[in-house]
């Protein structure tokens, strides 16, 4: 088997796996229908783009317009992925007409091709196709895709940053697998896209063997990543739980809240001190943190403090994320249990569930952050 056959074989397998996963996402029973459909669109567009490696040359020459259109589908891949990330992060995400702006590059590219390629005579299309790498149309297309890669990579990581910050300020025991999955996935995908840009630069250098090998390595990585997607989808068909995108970060609330000087400010400070003490007393006496799914909204309802005020109180005046604030009480409770000789028979797993954690990794991380020891080491040192 030569390198070209190996390359086309991997591309064919990658396309097959992508379409298989897209079919799975469209048919699996889940509440995350919008997210699954967007990811399926991403995979479908990717499969169309990747199919160019193994499409028969004769088929292309008999269907030039179809091939030209296939090239433009590349402009839909990253918009679909970006919308997918939004739909996973935010439970209230809905597709709206304003999101049609994401397909403007696709429309413009087709408009350019309409006047420059689609209406050409067949002989002119053959000539263009044989010298396409030197054409301004392909340079334009590669420029569009390069700009998309840069802009959408920034956009995706900004969305993930916002998701992580909102979760820490409003929830406890977040399903970190969501953030980790999206972050890992985004990192891998954008590394592949930036490698693809390098591959296209190599293509213009007209070093055939280097272009073939770079394409082969990239296809191997694409196939590996696609199989990883399949394993994730099969093992975690309902992996995702979003948050409310309308939740504000404390830094966005504070400018509206911090008005007042002189006596008014002094009175506010006294009120804040009383609120903090009331909150701490409530946490100690009522132990709401034992609920593993406690949110800042639920705590607000229990203590009768508006959720915006409570968010500012914890995240700004106490200077802790809600996530850390609640987990500190859980850790203190766990420390008491670990020191208690009467509860020596309890395992670490039983203790973490008892104090409100629902993940061993999250408990160990928080415990070590607070005590500089693992739970087992702390127990043995007591």
C-alpha positions in Angstrom: 0.0 0.0 0.0 1.5 3.4 -1.0 1.1 6.6 0.9 -1.7 7.9 -1.3 -3.8 4.8 -0.7 -3.1 5.0 3.0 -4.2 8.6 3.0 -7.4 8.1 1.2 -8.2 5.0 3.3 -7.8 7.1 6.5 -9.9 9.9 5.1 -12.7 7.5 4.1 -12.7 5.9 7.5 -12.8 9.3 9.2 -15.7 10.4 7.0 -17.6 7.1 7.8 -17.0 7.5 11.5 -18.1 11.1 11.5 -21.3 10.3 9.6 -22.0 7.4 12.0 -21.6 9.6 15.0 -23.8 12.3 13.4 -26.5 9.7 12.9 -26.1 8.6 16.5 -26.5 12.1 17.8 -29.6 12.7 15.7 -31.3 9.5 16.9 -30.2 9.1 20.6 -32.9 9.9 23.2 -31.8 13.0 25.1 -32.9 16.4 26.4 -30.0 18.0 24.6 -31.5 17.9 21.1 -30.3 21.3 20.0 -26.7 20.6 21.1 -26.8 17.2 19.5 -28.1 18.5 16.2 -25.5 21.2 16.1 -22.7 18.8 16.7 -24.2 16.5 14.1 -24.2 19.4 11.6 -20.5 20.1 12.5 -19.7 16.4 11.8 -21.7 16.4 8.6 -20.0 19.6 7.3 -16.6 18.1 8.3 -17.3 14.9 6.5 -18.2 16.8 3.3 -15.0 18.8 3.5 -12.8 15.7 4.3 -14.4 13.6 1.5 -12.4 15.6 -1.1 -9.4 13.4 -0.5 -11.0 10.3 -1.9 -13.6 11.6 -4.4 -13.0 10.1 -7.8 -11.3 12.5 -10.2 -13.7 11.6 -13.0 -16.7 12.3 -10.8 -15.2 15.8 -10.1 -14.7 16.5 -13.8 -18.3 15.7 -14.5 -19.6 17.7 -11.6 -17.4 20.7 -11.2 -20.1 22.9 -9.6 -20.7 20.3 -7.0 -17.0 20.2 -6.2 -16.8 24.0 -6.0 -19.8 24.1 -3.7 -18.1 21.4 -1.5 -15.2 23.7 -1.0 -17.4 26.4 0.4 -19.0 24.1 3.0 -15.7 24.5 4.9 -17.0 28.0 5.9 -19.9 26.3 7.9 -17.8 24.0 10.1 -16.5 26.4 12.7 -19.8 28.3 13.0 -21.6 25.0 13.7 -19.0 24.1 16.4 -19.2 27.6 18.0 -23.0 27.3 18.3 -22.7 23.8 19.6 -20.4 25.1 22.4 -23.0 27.8 23.3 -25.8 25.3 23.3 -23.9 23.0 25.7 -22.8 25.7 28.1 -26.1 27.5 28.4 -29.4 25.7 29.0 -31.5 28.6 27.7 -29.7 28.6 24.4 -32.1 28.8 21.4 -31.3 29.2 17.7 -32.3 32.7 16.7 -32.4 34.7 13.4 -29.4 36.8 14.5 -27.2 33.6 14.4 -27.7 33.5 10.6 -24.9 36.1 10.6 -22.5 33.1 11.1 -23.2 31.9 7.6 -22.4 35.2 5.9 -18.8 34.0 4.9 -20.5 30.9 3.3 -22.9 33.1 1.4 -20.2 35.6 0.3 -17.9 32.8 -0.8 -20.7 31.2 -2.9 -21.5 34.6 -4.4 -17.9 35.0 -5.4 -17.8 31.5 -6.9 -21.1 32.2 -8.6 -19.7 34.9 -10.8 -16.1 33.5 -11.0 -16.7 29.7 -11.3 -20.2 28.3 -11.5 -21.1 30.0 -14.8 -17.8 29.2 -16.6 -17.7 26.9 -19.6 -16.6 23.4 -18.9 -13.2 23.9 -20.6 -12.6 27.0 -18.4 -13.6 25.0 -15.3 -11.1 22.2 -16.3 -8.3 24.9 -16.7 -9.2 26.5 -13.4 -9.3 23.1 -11.6 -5.9 22.1 -12.9 -4.3 25.3 -11.7 -6.6 26.0 -8.7 -3.7 26.4 -6.2 -2.5 29.5 -8.0 -6.0 31.0 -8.4 -7.1 34.1 -6.4 -10.4 32.2 -5.6 -8.5 29.6 -3.6 -6.3 32.2 -1.9 -9.5 34.0 -0.9 -11.0 30.8 0.4 -7.9 29.9 2.5 -7.9 33.5 3.9 -11.5 33.2 5.0 -10.9 29.9 6.6 -7.8 31.2 8.4 -9.6 34.2 9.7 -12.5 32.0 10.9 -10.0 29.7 12.7 -8.5 32.7 14.6 -11.8 34.4 15.4 -13.8 31.3 16.4 -10.9 29.9 18.5 -11.0 33.2 20.5 -14.8 33.1 20.6 -15.0 29.5 21.9 -12.5 30.0 24.7 -14.2 33.3 25.8 -17.5 31.3 26.0 -15.9 28.6 28.1 -14.3 31.2 30.4 -17.6 32.8 31.0 -19.3 29.4 31.6 -16.6 28.5 34.2 -16.8 31.9 36.0 -20.6 31.8 36.2 -20.6 28.2 37.4 -18.2 29.0 40.2 -20.2 32.0 41.4 -23.6 30.4 41.3 -23.3 26.6 41.7 -21.5 24.0 43.8 -20.2 20.6 42.7 -20.4 21.6 39.0 -20.2 18.7 36.6 -16.6 19.5 35.7 -16.8 16.8 33.0 -18.8 19.3 30.9 -16.1 22.0 31.0 -13.2 19.5 30.7 -14.8 17.8 27.7 -15.5 21.1 25.9 -12.1 22.6 26.7 -10.2 19.4 25.6 -12.3 19.2 22.5 -11.8 22.8 21.6 -8.1 22.6 22.2 -7.7 19.5 20.1 -9.9 20.8 17.2 -8.2 24.2 17.0 -4.7 22.6 17.1 -5.9 20.5 14.1 -7.2 23.6 12.3 -4.0 25.6 12.9 -2.0 22.5 11.7 -4.3 22.6 8.6 -3.3 26.2 8.0 0.4 25.1 8.1 -0.4 22.2 5.8 -1.9 24.6 3.3 1.2 26.9 3.5 3.3 23.8 2.7 0.9 23.1 -0.2 1.8 26.5 -1.7 5.5 25.8 -1.3 5.0 23.1 -4.0 7.0 20.5 -2.2 4.8 17.5 -3.1 6.3 14.8 -0.8 6.1 17.2 2.2 2.5 18.1 1.5 1.5 14.5 1.2 3.2 13.5 4.5 1.8 16.5 6.3 -1.7 15.6 5.0 -1.2 12.0 6.1 -0.2 13.0 9.6 -3.1 15.4 9.8 -5.5 12.7 8.6 -4.2 10.3 11.2 -4.8 12.9 13.9 -8.3 13.7 12.5 -9.2 10.0 12.5 -8.0 9.6 16.1 -9.9 12.6 17.3 -13.1 11.4 15.5 -12.9 8.0 17.2 -12.4 9.8 20.5 -15.7 11.7 19.8 -17.4 8.4 19.2 -16.2 6.9 22.5 -17.3 10.0 24.4 -20.7 10.0 22.8 -21.3 6.3 23.5 -20.2 6.5 27.1 -21.8 9.8 27.9 -24.9 10.3 25.7 -26.4 12.7 28.2 -23.1 14.3 29.3 -24.2 17.9 29.3 -26.1 20.2 31.6 -26.1 23.9 30.8 -26.5 27.0 33.0 -28.6 30.2 32.6 -26.8 32.6 30.3 -28.7 35.5 31.9 -26.9 35.1 35.2 -24.5 38.0 35.8 -21.0 37.9 37.2 -20.4 39.9 40.3 -18.1 42.3 38.4 -21.1 43.1 36.1 -23.4 43.8 39.1 -21.0 45.8 41.2 -21.1 49.1 39.3 -24.8 49.3 39.7 -24.6 48.3 43.4 -21.7 50.5 44.7 -23.3 53.9 44.8 -23.2 56.0 48.0 -20.7 57.9 50.0 -20.2 59.2 53.6 -22.8 58.1 56.1 -24.7 56.1 53.5 -21.6 54.1 52.7 -20.8 53.6 56.4 -24.4 52.3 57.0 -24.0 50.0 54.0 -20.8 48.6 55.5 -22.5 47.9 58.8 -25.4 46.2 57.0 -22.9 44.1 55.0 -21.1 43.0 58.2 -24.5 41.9 59.7 -25.5 40.1 56.5 -22.1 38.3 56.4 -22.5 37.2 60.0 -26.1 36.1 59.5 -25.1 34.1 56.4 -22.2 32.4 58.3 -24.5 31.7 61.3 -27.1 30.1 58.9 -24.4 28.0 57.2 -23.2 26.7 60.5 -26.6 26.1 62.1 -28.7 24.9 59.2 -26.0 23.3 57.1 -27.5 23.9 53.7 -24.2 22.9 52.1 -25.1 19.2 52.8 -27.3 19.4 49.7 -24.9 18.4 46.9 -26.9 20.4 44.3 -27.1 23.6 46.3 -27.2 26.7 44.1 -26.9 30.4 45.0 -30.6 30.8 44.0 -31.6 28.1 46.4 -29.5 29.6 49.3 -31.0 33.0 48.5 -34.5 31.6 48.9 -33.6 30.0 52.2 -31.9 33.0 53.8 -34.3 35.6 52.3 -31.5 37.7 50.7 -32.0 38.7 47.0 -29.8 36.5 44.8 -28.0 39.5 43.3 -27.2 40.8 46.8 -26.1 37.4 48.0 -23.8 37.0 44.9 -22.1 40.4 45.7 -21.9 39.5 49.4 -20.1 36.2 48.8 -18.1 36.8 45.6 -17.1 40.4 46.4 -17.3 41.2 50.1 -16.3 37.7 51.4 -14.0 37.5 48.3 -14.8 33.8 47.5 -16.5 32.1 44.7 -19.8 30.6 45.8 -18.3 27.2 44.8 -15.3 27.7 47.2 -17.5 29.3 49.9 -19.8 26.4 50.2 -17.1 23.7 49.8 -15.1 25.3 52.7 -18.0 24.4 55.0 -18.1 20.9 53.6 -14.4 20.5 54.2 -14.7 21.7 57.7 -17.5 19.2 58.3 -15.4 16.5 56.8 -12.4 17.4 59.0 -14.6 17.0 62.1 -15.8 13.6 60.9 -12.3 12.4 60.0 -11.0 13.4 63.5 -14.0 11.7 65.3 -12.8 8.2 66.7 -16.5 7.1 66.8 -16.7 7.5 63.0 -13.4 5.8 62.2 -15.3 3.0 60.4 -16.6 5.5 57.7 -14.7 5.4 54.4 -13.6 8.6 52.7 -16.2 7.9 50.0 -19.0 7.7 52.6 -17.8 10.9 54.3 -17.6 13.0 51.1 -21.2 12.0 50.3 -22.3 12.8 53.8 -20.9 16.4 53.7 -22.4 17.3 50.3 -19.8 16.3 47.7 -20.8 14.0 44.9 -17.4 13.5 43.3 -14.3 11.9 44.9 -11.9 14.0 42.6 -13.7 17.2 43.5 -13.6 16.4 47.3 -9.9 15.5 47.2 -9.0 18.6 45.3 -11.0 20.9 47.6 -9.7 19.1 50.7 -6.0 19.4 49.7 -6.6 23.0 48.7 -7.9 23.8 52.2 -5.6 21.6 54.3 -2.6 20.8 52.1 -3.3 17.2 52.9 -5.3 14.4 51.4 -8.3 13.2 53.4 -6.5 9.9 54.3 -3.3 11.7 55.3 -5.3 14.1 57.5 -7.1 11.2 59.2 -3.9 9.4 59.9 -2.3 12.6 61.3 -5.1 13.1 63.7 
